Amino acid sequence: MRQPRPKDWGMREQSRVPRTPKIVDTNVCIVSNRRHGEDLQCASRCATQIREIVARGLLVIDTEGKIFEEYRRYLSFSGEPGFGDLLFKWLVDNLYREDHVARVVLNRRRERETDYAEFPDDPAFEGFDRSDRIFVALARAHPERPPILNAVDSDYWHYREPLAQHGIKVIHVCGHQHYRPRAGR
């Protein structure tokens, strides 16, 4: 005789638990996939962060779909073989579930496609990588100011002081020891 199956398998209780919002720089997904021989320890830390988001996190992306498109360029819709691919598949499956994905409106500045009104208008960010500005803008636009997960991008380390002054938290998943200081920073 088969045992009756619980109606919700515990998911109802889990869904009541507030999810922690996080912003994931694409490099975290790429490193976790290890397609180019990335450091095993760093990849493992990235995979742990991704598993945490899938299990009980809230992924923060933009409403325009720029981050989705960047993920699509580097990750697989199938969700395999790596953890970055798993996160992308999870995002595709949950894109319109507000309890899993927070879609935030960003306002573009007219001067450049990669400039956002939510990005700090501060000369201290003069050389900050334009492709990463969207992640900083998201952190500032979201009401909870979620942290940005970063694996290997040194800009977040080089600009740590101005980022902190503007209330931006960055989690250096793999540590910052391998980043080299820039001249004048």
N, C-alpha and C positions, 0 to 999 in steps of 0.2 A: 504494500500500500504506500502510495506516495505521500510525502509530507506536504501539507498546504504551504504554499509560498507566501511570505509576507508581502503585503500589497506594495510597499514602497522600498523594500530592501534597505531601510534605514536612510534613504535619500531625503525623505521629508525632513527628518530631524537635522540632517547635515545642511540642507538648504536654508535653514533658519539661522545658521551660524553666519555672521557677517564675514564676507570675504575681504581680504586685504588687497587694496589696489597696488599694482606695480606696473612700471613701464619697462619694457624689455628692448634694449638696443639690439639690433639685428646681429651684432657680433657675438652675443651670448648664444644665440641659436646656431650660428655657424660653427663656433668653437665646440659646442656640445655634440655636433654631428661628426667631428673628427675626420672629415674627408681629406684634409690636407696635412694629416699627421700632427694636429695640435696636441699640446701637452696633455697627457692623460689626467693628471691631477686637476688641471684647470677645466678640462672637459667634464670631469666628474662633478665638480662644483657647479658648473653651469647646468648640467642635467638635474642636479638636486634642486636648484632654483626653479627649473621648468616643471619638474614633478610637483613641487609645492604650489605653483600657480594653477596647474591643471586640477590638483586635488582640492584646494581651498583658496585660490587667489582670484583676483579680479584684474584682468588684463586691460590696460588703458591704451586706446588707440585713437586716431583722429577720425572724424566723421567723413572727411573727404576721401579717405582710403589710401593716403600716401604710404603709411606704414604697412598696410595690408599688401600694397603693390611691391614694396621693398622686400617683405617676407616672401612673397610669391616668386620674386626673382631668384632668391637663394635657397628656397625650401621646397619640399615636395608635398603636393596635395594628398598623397597616399598616407602620410603620417609615418613613413618609414624611409630609411632605416634608422635615422638618428632622433635624438630627443628634440632638436630644433624642429625637425619635420613633424614630430608628435605635437608640439605646441601649435604649429601652423594648422594642422588638421583639426585640432581642438578648437582653434579660433574659427575656422571655416564652419564647423559644426555648431558653434555657439555664438556666432557673430551678432545675432539679434536677441540674445538672452542677456538682459540687463543685469542679471545676478552673476554673470560670468565675464562680460565684456562691457567696459565703460567707453562709450564713444563720445569724444569731446570735440566741440567746435573750436577750430583755430581760425584766426583772421589773418589773411596774407597781407603783407605790405606790398605796395605796387612796384617798388624798386626791383625786387628779386623774388623769384618763385620760392626760394628757400628761406625767405625772411617772414617772420610771423610777428604780429603785434604783441603777442604774449611773451616773445623772447625779450630779455632785458635790453633796453636801449641804454647801453653802458659801454664806454670806450674800452673798458677792461676786457671785453669779449671780441676785440678787433679781429683776431686771427682764429677764432673758434670755428671749427669745421662746420661748413654750411649744411652738410648732410645730416649732422647731429643736432642741429638747432630745433628740429621738430620735436625731439624727445624732451628738450629743456622747456620748450613752449608748452608741451602737454603737462609737464610737471607743474608749471605755473598756472595753467588754466583749470586744472582739476581742483575741486574744492578741498580735497584732503592732502594736496601736495605730495603725491606718492613718490617713492624713490625710483630712480632710474637704475636698472641693473646693467652693469658694464663688465665685460670680460677683459678686453685687450686694448681698448681705445684710450690712448694716452691723453687726449684732449681733456677728458673729464678730470684727470689728475692734475694736469698743468693749470687748469682753470678752477681748481677746487676752492680757492679763496673767494673769487667773485661769485661762483655758484652758491657757496654757503651764505654769502652776504645777501643773496637774492632768495634765500630759503629753499634752495634746490639740494636735495639729498641724493647722493650717488652711492650705490653699493658696488664696491670693486670686488666682484665675485672671485677673481683670481689673485687678488692682492695688487699692489702697485709697485712692487719691488723691481720689476723689469722695465718700468718706465724710466726714460732718461730725461733729466731736467732740460728744459729749453733755455737758451741764452736769454737773459733778461726776465725770467720768470722765477 
